[in-house]
Amino acid sequence: MIMNYIKKSLCLLFVAMFFLANIFASDMELQQGNFILRLFEDSGTFSLFYLTENGKQAYFFSPYDDFSSTFFSVKVDEKIYKLNRDSSVEFSTYESETGAGIKYSVGKEIEVFADFSFVPEFDGVDSGCVKVELIVNNVSSESHTVVLKGVFDTILGENSGLHFSTSRFPQITTEQDLEMMMVDKWVRSFNDNCSVQFLLNGTDITVPQNVCVANKDLISSGVWQYVPKTGRSFNSVFSYNNSAVGVLWNPMIVTPNSKSSVCFYISFAKGSSVPTDSKFLGEAVPQSPLNEKDEVVYQDEYGTTYTLGTLSDEQLDPKYIEALLNRIRVLEADPTKVDRMEVLQLNAELDAILEKIRRM
């Protein structure tokens, strides 16, 4: 009798806990017409879908693995964190003035905010667009080199065999390293029912260091920058025909109690409608003639340009310069781990700072 009572009590307790967990779950949704963006509190990831006429959800990204296969990663100095159920990262959803986002607390040094907002120029009937801003906040007392990466597990092109397209390539059916985003401009995944497009070049957009399309498991592996082999299929030992987009941004040195960010857009459409490109953001208006702040103080062969106006007072601080030099020394000390592009970027910044100091 007592045992039955205990079993019933435990059962009721379990049911109560189940309902309480659902009551206090903090998943969030943003909606624009028939398009919905959902942020998941339990995995720190997001999904994008639209509601069909019969009320079903048509997804733009893979819904498998509880939607955790589309995610962001961050490298703080030399340590990598996956922002999807990484046990060392705390995360929570939040509302903002323009939309909603996910906050990630990476140790006691760095906070990352993935901020999402629908672009109001679109009504969400046949097409829409989401602005995504990844904000890095250094809450420590030391400078850190931070690199952001996004992995997007697309599914739309996998059944048709025409996995992706860009402004330069109308059809991409195998792995590809997209080294010319100034020309490619966007990456689109599509089928007969809908399409999704990552806008990675244009006004207000942070041009990435590297973009590639490859097998999802390979892009998601422990290798920070996966190098695809052009012409290789989207297969791996774990999955067949499973393609994804990998986006890697340039390193940023974030000083104590300061922020830095990258920005891109995701546009989408259903049926025969084509997602928008970045032209809706307007064209950047060049300033002419150059004034003192616009004067170029450094430009290398890779297109890295610094002007007097882009260099802040914080970058002229001796402590910042010392941290920059130390970071370059650490990277160059181990040839097996050196990231050549990061070293070039840091040296370009250092040269620009020294040139500005010389002119003062």
Secondary structure, 3 states (H helix, E strand, C coil): CHHHHHHHHHHHHHHHHHHHHHHCCCCEEEEECCEEEEECCCCCCEEEEEECCCCCEEECECCCHHHCCCEEEEEECCEEEECCCCCCEEEEEEECCCCEEEEEEECCCEEEEEEEEECCCCCCCCEEEEEEEEEEEECCCCCEEEEEEEEECECCCCCCCCCEEECCCCCECCCEEECCHHHHCEEEEECCCEEEEEECCCCCCCCCCEEEEEEHHHHCCCCCCCCCCCCCCCCCCCCCCCEEEEEECCCEEECCCCEEEEEEEEEEEECCCCCCCHHHHCCCCCCCCCCCCCCEEEECCCCCEEEHHHCCCHHHCHHHHHHHHHHHHHHHHCCCCCCHHHHHHHHHHHHHHHHHHHHC
